[in-house]
Amino acid sequence: MAKSTSSVGRIVQDVWIRALLGLAVIAALVLLALNQIDLRYIIGALVVIGGAYLLLLSRKTGAVHKSQQALVESTQTIAKMTVQALDLSNNVLTELRASREAQTTPYVVLYLDVSDNIVRLVMENLGQSLARDISLAWEPLPPTTLIGGREWAAFVTGTTPMLAPRQKLMTVVDSYTALAARQALQGQFRVTLRFQGLSDGVQFQGVDVIDFASLAGMHDTSFQQGQEAIARLDKIAQALDTSLRLLQQSNNQLSNQLGDLARSFETTVAATNTTQAHVLNSLEDIARAVNGTVSAANSTQSQMIGALDGITKSVAGTLEDITKAVAGTMETVNMTQDQLTQGMVALSVNRHEGDKQSPEQAITLFKLLVKRLDMGWHKMQDWPSPEHTSPNVYLQRQMVQWARDIVALAPALPAAAVVTERAGNVALKLISALDDAGPATPPSANVAQGIAELDEIARTFPEEEESFLL
């Protein structure tokens, strides 16, 4: 704005100077025409006026020259700015071309990856476009001993048809520990990657170096954590081994105790068999004595009748004593069996949750109780006498107790809830049927049906080796 104002002032000033010079020339000419002034003065005045005008012209010429110089400088500046604009445009076009090529050009690399103590050879397309016909030229090809004698993956030695952007192909070389132990980390292999993009006429090429020596001295944190976890697991395994040994000792002690009970039971059964043999021998002796008495009493009827009465009373008393002895023995045997069964049920049911027996033991005990119920039912059929001294009375009590043991054991069976509830309900019905039968009333047919249902449930479990307690 200041420059514009000074230019306008200079133009106005030049106009006034021109006007004054014109007036001076006109006045000189007028005076010359009127002959009022000497010609020399007029010429001198004209010379002065001409010099002033020449000075004005030279000043205008300098201003024009300066204007031309400013114009030249402005033109040069514009030219430089034009060149800079062209350079900038070229740079922008170059960057756009490079960006376009980066978006449409694949970029395949080959490198080593170490994670979780595993060394992997990875081929990945880092570009934004599809890579096709990828081949690797090794200098030299890594030996197969590097990967434990296995064959290299197909992409390592062959041609890969295509690889999408950010897609990886990898193969496991070996564990870092194993490579370090074989001193295979010193190898260095140069590989040239050749591949094509979307255009068939353009082929790309890159060179990578697979250097195992660069992996030396690496420490895998996850591997160290894995080693620490393995150490902790070893300690846990040692603690479990100690616990298992203690459990084995307890199991051995329990087996010894059960063996002692079994031997005691076998001894009781042997004693019972011996008693039965003695009873049979006594009966045979009595029968022989009766026969001898009958033959000897043929002489007189009265003597025979008296002798027979005496013998009959003696035999009846003896049979009653024998029956009581057998019943007492069977009660002892059944009580021993009952104690053994209740002890096993107590071991399976009334123990802490951490000491629960295995499902196989619960199944074995369930089958044992069903087997005892079936054997007791057959014995009750063999001794149908309704008297109080009959062994059926004691068998009936034992069968009630066994059925109660099944009710207590049913929830521990490794089966569905429907099966365990059915077993418990059948056992409860069996207890009701046995309780309804009095000393003079034989058990109803519901007992046989209940035992059959329990046996059917027992057969649904897998067959195991039968217990020695049977």
C-alpha positions as CSV (number, residue, x, y, z in Angstrom):
1,M,0.0,0.0,0.0
2,A,2.9,2.4,0.8
3,K,4.6,1.6,-2.5
4,S,1.3,2.3,-4.4
5,T,1.0,5.7,-2.6
6,S,4.6,6.7,-3.4
7,S,4.1,5.7,-7.1
8,V,1.0,7.9,-7.4
9,G,2.8,10.8,-5.7
10,R,5.8,10.5,-8.1
11,I,3.4,10.5,-11.1
12,V,1.7,13.7,-9.9
13,Q,5.1,15.3,-9.2
14,D,6.3,14.5,-12.8
15,V,3.1,16.1,-14.2
16,W,3.6,19.4,-12.4
17,I,7.3,19.5,-13.5
18,R,6.2,19.0,-17.1
19,A,3.6,21.7,-16.8
20,L,6.1,24.1,-15.3
21,L,8.7,23.4,-18.0
22,G,6.0,23.9,-20.7
23,L,4.9,27.2,-19.2
24,A,8.6,28.3,-19.0
25,V,9.1,27.5,-22.7
26,I,5.9,29.2,-23.7
27,A,6.9,32.3,-21.7
28,A,10.4,32.4,-23.3
29,L,8.9,32.1,-26.8
30,V,6.4,34.9,-26.0
31,L,9.1,37.1,-24.7
32,L,11.3,36.3,-27.7
33,A,8.4,37.2,-30.0
34,L,7.8,40.5,-28.3
35,N,11.6,41.3,-28.3
36,Q,11.5,42.3,-24.7
37,I,14.4,40.1,-23.5
38,D,17.8,39.6,-24.9
39,L,18.1,36.6,-27.1
40,R,21.0,35.2,-25.1
41,Y,18.9,35.1,-22.0
42,I,16.1,33.3,-23.8
43,I,18.6,30.8,-25.3
44,G,20.1,30.3,-21.8
45,A,16.6,29.8,-20.4
46,L,15.8,27.3,-23.1
47,V,19.0,25.5,-22.4
48,V,18.2,25.3,-18.7
49,I,14.7,24.2,-19.5
50,G,16.0,21.6,-22.0
51,G,18.6,20.3,-19.4
52,A,15.8,20.1,-16.8
53,Y,13.7,18.1,-19.3
54,L,16.6,15.9,-20.1
55,L,17.1,15.3,-16.4
56,L,13.4,14.4,-16.1
57,L,13.7,12.0,-19.1
58,S,16.8,10.3,-17.5
59,R,14.9,10.0,-14.3
60,K,12.0,8.4,-16.1
61,T,14.4,6.1,-18.0
62,G,15.9,4.9,-14.6
63,A,12.4,4.3,-13.2
64,V,11.5,2.3,-16.4
65,H,14.8,0.4,-16.1
66,K,14.0,-0.4,-12.4
67,S,10.5,-1.5,-13.4
68,Q,12.0,-3.8,-16.0
69,Q,14.4,-5.2,-13.5
70,A,11.5,-5.8,-11.1
71,L,9.6,-7.3,-13.8
72,V,12.5,-9.6,-14.7
73,E,12.9,-10.6,-11.1
74,S,9.2,-11.2,-10.8
75,T,9.3,-13.3,-14.0
76,Q,12.3,-15.3,-12.6
77,T,10.5,-15.8,-9.3
78,I,7.4,-17.0,-11.1
79,A,9.5,-19.3,-13.2
80,K,11.2,-20.7,-10.1
81,M,7.8,-21.2,-8.5
82,T,6.6,-22.9,-11.6
83,V,9.6,-25.2,-11.6
84,Q,9.0,-25.9,-7.9
85,A,5.3,-26.6,-8.6
86,L,6.3,-29.0,-11.4
87,D,8.8,-30.7,-9.1
88,L,6.1,-31.0,-6.4
89,S,3.7,-32.4,-9.0
90,N,6.3,-34.9,-10.2
91,N,6.9,-35.9,-6.5
92,V,3.2,-36.3,-5.9
93,L,2.8,-38.3,-9.1
94,T,5.7,-40.5,-8.1
95,E,4.3,-41.1,-4.6
96,L,0.9,-41.8,-6.1
97,R,2.5,-44.2,-8.5
98,A,4.5,-45.9,-5.7
99,S,1.4,-46.0,-3.5
100,R,-0.5,-47.6,-6.4
101,E,2.2,-50.1,-7.0
102,A,2.4,-50.9,-3.3
103,Q,-1.3,-51.6,-3.3
104,T,-1.2,-53.7,-6.4
105,T,2.2,-55.4,-5.9
106,P,2.8,-58.5,-3.7
107,Y,5.7,-58.7,-1.4
108,V,6.8,-62.2,-0.3
109,V,9.4,-62.7,2.4
110,L,10.9,-65.7,4.1
111,Y,12.0,-65.6,7.8
112,L,12.6,-67.6,11.0
113,D,10.1,-67.3,13.8
114,V,10.7,-68.5,17.4
115,S,7.8,-69.0,19.8
116,D,7.1,-71.4,22.6
117,N,10.6,-72.8,22.2
118,I,9.7,-73.9,18.6
119,V,11.7,-72.6,15.6
120,R,9.5,-72.2,12.5
121,L,10.4,-71.3,8.8
122,V,7.7,-68.9,7.6
123,M,6.9,-67.6,4.1
124,E,4.5,-64.6,4.2
125,N,3.0,-62.2,1.7
126,L,3.3,-58.7,3.3
127,G,1.9,-57.0,0.2
128,Q,-1.6,-55.8,-0.5
129,S,-2.1,-58.0,-3.6
130,L,-2.1,-61.7,-4.5
131,A,1.2,-63.4,-5.2
132,R,1.3,-66.2,-7.7
133,D,3.8,-68.9,-8.8
134,I,6.2,-68.4,-5.8
135,S,9.4,-70.3,-6.0
136,L,12.5,-70.4,-3.8
137,A,16.1,-70.7,-5.1
138,W,18.4,-71.8,-2.2
139,E,22.1,-71.2,-2.1
140,P,22.4,-73.9,-0.8
141,L,19.3,-75.9,0.2
142,P,19.3,-76.6,4.0
143,P,20.0,-80.3,4.8
144,T,17.1,-82.5,6.1
145,T,19.2,-83.3,9.1
146,L,18.4,-79.8,10.3
147,I,14.8,-81.0,10.8
148,G,15.5,-84.4,12.2
149,G,15.7,-86.3,8.8
150,R,12.2,-85.3,7.7
151,E,11.3,-84.0,4.3
152,W,11.0,-80.3,3.8
153,A,7.5,-78.8,3.3
154,A,6.3,-78.4,-0.3
155,F,6.7,-74.6,-0.4
156,V,10.3,-74.9,0.6
157,T,11.5,-77.0,-2.4
158,G,8.6,-76.5,-4.9
159,T,6.4,-73.9,-6.4
160,T,3.5,-72.4,-4.5
161,P,0.5,-71.5,-6.8
162,M,-0.6,-68.5,-4.8
163,L,-0.4,-66.7,-1.5
164,A,-3.1,-64.2,-0.4
165,P,-2.2,-60.9,1.3
166,R,-1.1,-61.5,4.9
167,Q,-1.3,-65.2,4.4
168,K,1.5,-67.4,5.9
169,L,2.9,-70.8,5.1
170,M,5.1,-72.3,7.8
171,T,6.9,-75.4,8.7
172,V,8.4,-76.5,12.0
173,V,12.1,-76.8,12.0
174,D,12.7,-78.2,15.5
175,S,12.8,-77.0,19.1
176,Y,15.2,-74.3,19.9
177,T,16.8,-76.5,22.6
178,A,17.3,-79.4,20.1
179,L,18.9,-77.1,17.5
180,A,21.2,-75.6,20.0
181,A,22.2,-79.1,21.2
182,R,23.1,-80.1,17.6
183,Q,25.0,-76.9,17.0
184,A,22.8,-76.3,14.0
185,L,22.4,-72.6,14.7
186,Q,25.6,-71.7,12.9
187,G,24.2,-72.3,9.4
188,Q,23.4,-69.4,7.0
189,F,21.4,-69.9,3.8
190,R,20.7,-67.4,1.0
191,V,17.4,-67.8,-0.8
192,T,16.0,-65.9,-3.8
193,L,12.2,-65.5,-4.0
194,R,10.6,-65.2,-7.4
195,F,6.9,-64.5,-7.8
196,Q,4.3,-62.8,-10.0
197,G,1.5,-60.4,-9.2
198,L,-1.9,-60.0,-10.9
199,S,-0.3,-59.2,-14.2
200,D,1.3,-62.2,-16.0
201,G,4.0,-60.1,-17.6
202,V,5.5,-58.7,-14.4
203,Q,7.8,-60.9,-12.3
204,F,9.1,-59.8,-8.9
205,Q,12.3,-61.0,-7.1
206,G,13.7,-60.6,-3.6
207,V,16.6,-62.0,-1.7
208,D,16.5,-63.1,1.9
209,V,19.1,-64.7,4.2
210,I,18.1,-67.4,6.7
211,D,20.7,-67.1,9.4
212,F,20.4,-69.6,12.3
213,A,23.4,-68.0,14.0
214,S,21.3,-64.9,14.7
215,L,19.1,-67.0,17.0
216,A,22.0,-67.8,19.3
217,G,21.6,-66.7,22.9
218,M,17.8,-66.3,22.7
219,H,15.8,-67.1,25.8
220,D,12.2,-68.1,25.4
221,T,10.1,-66.9,28.4
222,S,7.3,-69.3,27.7
223,F,9.8,-72.2,27.6
224,Q,11.2,-71.1,31.0
225,Q,7.6,-70.9,32.3
226,G,6.9,-74.3,30.9
227,Q,10.0,-75.7,32.6
228,E,8.9,-74.2,35.9
229,A,5.4,-75.6,35.4
230,I,7.0,-79.0,34.7
231,A,9.0,-78.7,37.9
232,R,5.8,-77.9,39.9
233,L,4.0,-80.8,38.3
234,D,6.9,-83.1,39.3
235,K,6.5,-81.9,42.9
236,I,2.8,-82.6,42.7
237,A,3.4,-86.0,41.1
238,Q,5.8,-86.8,44.0
239,A,3.2,-85.7,46.5
240,L,0.5,-87.8,44.7
241,D,2.9,-90.8,44.6
242,T,3.4,-90.5,48.4
243,S,-0.4,-90.3,48.9
244,L,-0.9,-93.3,46.6
245,R,1.6,-95.3,48.6
246,L,-0.2,-94.4,51.8
247,L,-3.5,-95.3,50.2
248,Q,-2.0,-98.6,49.0
249,Q,-0.8,-99.4,52.5
250,S,-4.3,-98.6,53.9
251,N,-5.8,-100.8,51.1
252,N,-3.4,-103.6,52.0
253,Q,-4.3,-103.4,55.6
254,L,-8.0,-103.4,54.7
255,S,-7.5,-106.4,52.4
256,N,-5.7,-108.2,55.2
257,Q,-8.5,-107.5,57.6
258,L,-11.1,-108.6,55.0
259,G,-8.9,-111.7,54.4
260,D,-9.0,-112.5,58.1
261,L,-12.7,-112.1,58.2
262,A,-13.0,-114.4,55.1
263,R,-10.8,-117.0,56.8
264,S,-12.9,-116.7,59.9
265,F,-16.0,-117.1,57.8
266,E,-14.6,-120.2,56.1
267,T,-13.6,-121.6,59.4
268,T,-17.2,-121.1,60.6
269,V,-18.6,-122.7,57.5
270,A,-16.2,-125.7,57.9
271,A,-17.3,-126.1,61.5
272,T,-20.9,-125.9,60.4
273,N,-20.3,-128.6,57.8
274,T,-18.6,-130.7,60.4
275,T,-21.6,-130.3,62.7
276,Q,-24.0,-131.3,60.0
277,A,-21.9,-134.4,59.2
278,H,-22.0,-135.3,62.9
279,V,-25.8,-134.8,62.9
280,L,-26.2,-137.0,59.9
281,N,-24.0,-139.7,61.5
282,S,-26.1,-139.5,64.7
283,L,-29.3,-139.8,62.7
284,E,-27.9,-142.8,60.9
285,D,-26.9,-144.4,64.2
286,I,-30.3,-143.6,65.6
287,A,-32.0,-145.1,62.5
288,R,-29.8,-148.3,63.0
289,A,-30.7,-148.3,66.6
290,V,-34.4,-148.0,65.8
291,N,-34.2,-150.8,63.3
292,G,-32.4,-153.0,65.9
293,T,-35.0,-152.0,68.5
294,V,-37.9,-152.8,66.1
295,S,-36.4,-156.2,65.2
296,A,-35.8,-157.0,68.8
297,A,-39.3,-155.8,69.8
298,N,-41.1,-158.3,67.5
299,S,-41.4,-160.7,70.4
300,T,-44.2,-158.9,72.1
301,Q,-46.4,-156.1,70.9
302,S,-46.5,-154.3,74.2
303,Q,-42.8,-154.2,74.5
304,M,-42.5,-153.0,70.9
305,I,-45.0,-150.2,71.5
306,G,-43.3,-149.1,74.7
307,A,-39.9,-149.3,73.1
308,L,-41.1,-147.3,70.1
309,D,-42.6,-144.7,72.3
310,G,-39.3,-144.3,74.1
311,I,-37.4,-144.2,70.9
312,T,-39.8,-141.7,69.3
313,K,-39.5,-139.3,72.3
314,S,-35.7,-139.7,72.2
315,V,-35.5,-139.1,68.5
316,A,-37.9,-136.1,68.8
317,G,-35.7,-134.5,71.6
318,T,-32.6,-135.2,69.6
319,L,-34.0,-133.7,66.4
320,E,-35.1,-130.7,68.3
321,D,-31.7,-130.2,69.8
322,I,-30.1,-130.7,66.4
323,T,-32.4,-128.2,64.8
324,K,-31.7,-125.6,67.5
325,A,-27.9,-126.2,67.1
326,V,-28.1,-125.8,63.3
327,A,-30.3,-122.7,63.7
328,G,-27.8,-121.3,66.2
329,T,-24.9,-122.0,63.8
330,M,-26.7,-120.5,60.9
331,E,-27.5,-117.4,63.0
332,T,-23.8,-117.1,63.8
333,V,-22.9,-117.5,60.1
334,N,-25.5,-115.0,59.0
335,M,-24.4,-112.5,61.7
336,T,-20.8,-112.8,60.6
337,Q,-21.9,-112.3,57.0
338,D,-24.1,-109.4,58.1
339,Q,-21.3,-107.7,60.0
340,L,-18.9,-108.1,57.0
341,T,-21.5,-106.7,54.6
342,Q,-22.4,-103.8,57.0
343,G,-18.7,-103.1,57.4
344,M,-18.3,-102.9,53.6
345,V,-21.5,-100.7,53.3
346,A,-20.2,-98.4,56.0
347,L,-16.9,-98.1,54.2
348,S,-18.6,-97.2,51.0
349,V,-21.3,-94.9,52.5
350,N,-20.2,-93.4,55.8
351,R,-16.9,-91.9,54.9
352,H,-15.7,-88.5,53.9
353,E,-16.1,-87.2,50.4
354,G,-12.4,-87.3,49.7
355,D,-12.2,-91.0,50.7
356,K,-15.2,-92.2,48.7
357,Q,-14.5,-95.7,47.3
358,S,-14.4,-96.2,43.5
359,P,-17.5,-96.8,41.4
360,E,-16.2,-100.4,40.7
361,Q,-16.2,-101.2,44.5
362,A,-19.8,-99.8,44.8
363,I,-20.9,-102.0,41.9
364,T,-19.1,-105.1,43.4
365,L,-20.8,-104.5,46.8
366,F,-24.2,-104.0,45.2
367,K,-23.8,-107.3,43.3
368,L,-22.7,-109.1,46.5
369,L,-25.8,-108.0,48.4
370,V,-28.1,-109.0,45.5
371,K,-26.3,-112.4,45.4
372,R,-26.8,-112.9,49.1
373,L,-30.5,-112.0,48.8
374,D,-30.9,-114.6,46.0
375,M,-29.0,-117.3,48.0
376,G,-31.1,-116.5,51.2
377,W,-34.3,-116.8,49.2
378,H,-33.3,-120.2,47.9
379,K,-32.4,-121.4,51.4
380,M,-35.8,-120.2,52.7
381,Q,-37.4,-122.4,50.0
382,D,-35.3,-125.4,51.1
383,W,-36.5,-124.9,54.7
384,P,-40.2,-124.2,54.5
385,S,-40.9,-125.0,58.2
386,P,-43.0,-122.1,59.8
387,E,-41.8,-122.8,63.3
388,H,-39.8,-120.3,65.4
389,T,-36.8,-122.5,65.4
390,S,-36.6,-122.7,61.7
391,P,-33.5,-121.1,60.0
392,N,-36.0,-119.1,57.9
393,V,-36.6,-116.8,60.8
394,Y,-32.9,-115.8,60.9
395,L,-32.6,-115.7,57.1
396,Q,-35.6,-113.4,56.9
397,R,-33.9,-111.0,59.3
398,Q,-30.7,-111.1,57.3
399,M,-32.5,-110.5,54.1
400,V,-34.2,-107.4,55.6
401,Q,-30.8,-106.1,56.7
402,W,-29.3,-106.7,53.2
403,A,-32.2,-104.9,51.6
404,R,-31.6,-101.9,53.9
405,D,-27.9,-102.0,52.9
406,I,-28.9,-101.8,49.3
407,V,-31.1,-98.7,50.1
408,A,-28.1,-97.1,51.7
409,L,-25.7,-98.1,48.9
410,A,-28.0,-97.1,45.9
411,P,-27.1,-93.4,45.8
412,A,-23.3,-94.3,45.5
413,L,-23.8,-96.4,42.3
414,P,-22.2,-94.9,39.2
415,A,-25.5,-94.9,37.2
416,A,-28.3,-92.5,36.2
417,A,-30.6,-91.1,38.8
418,V,-33.5,-93.2,37.4
419,V,-31.5,-96.4,38.0
420,T,-30.4,-95.6,41.5
421,E,-33.9,-94.5,42.5
422,R,-35.3,-97.7,41.0
423,A,-32.8,-99.8,43.0
424,G,-33.7,-98.0,46.2
425,N,-37.5,-98.3,45.6
426,V,-37.2,-102.0,44.8
427,A,-35.2,-102.6,48.0
428,L,-37.8,-100.8,50.1
429,K,-40.6,-102.9,48.6
430,L,-38.6,-106.0,49.4
431,I,-38.2,-104.9,53.0
432,S,-41.9,-104.3,53.2
433,A,-42.7,-107.8,51.8
434,L,-40.2,-109.4,54.2
435,D,-41.6,-107.5,57.2
436,D,-45.2,-108.5,56.4
437,A,-44.3,-112.2,56.6
438,G,-44.6,-113.5,60.2
439,P,-42.9,-116.5,61.9
440,A,-45.8,-118.7,60.8
441,T,-46.4,-117.0,57.4
442,P,-44.0,-117.5,54.6
443,P,-42.9,-114.5,52.6
444,S,-45.1,-113.5,49.6
445,A,-44.2,-113.9,46.0
446,N,-43.3,-110.2,45.9
447,V,-39.9,-111.2,47.5
448,A,-39.0,-113.2,44.4
449,Q,-40.1,-110.4,42.1
450,G,-38.1,-107.8,44.0
451,I,-34.9,-110.0,44.0
452,A,-35.4,-110.6,40.3
453,E,-35.6,-106.8,39.6
454,L,-32.5,-106.2,41.7
455,D,-30.7,-108.9,39.8
456,E,-31.8,-107.3,36.5
457,I,-30.4,-103.9,37.7
458,A,-27.1,-105.6,38.8
459,R,-26.7,-107.2,35.3
460,T,-26.8,-103.7,33.7
461,F,-23.4,-102.9,35.3
462,P,-20.2,-104.2,33.6
463,E,-19.0,-107.6,34.7
464,E,-16.0,-107.5,37.0
465,E,-14.1,-110.2,38.7
466,E,-16.4,-111.5,41.5
467,S,-15.3,-110.8,45.1
468,F,-13.9,-113.6,47.2
469,L,-16.6,-112.8,49.8
470,L,-19.1,-114.7,47.5
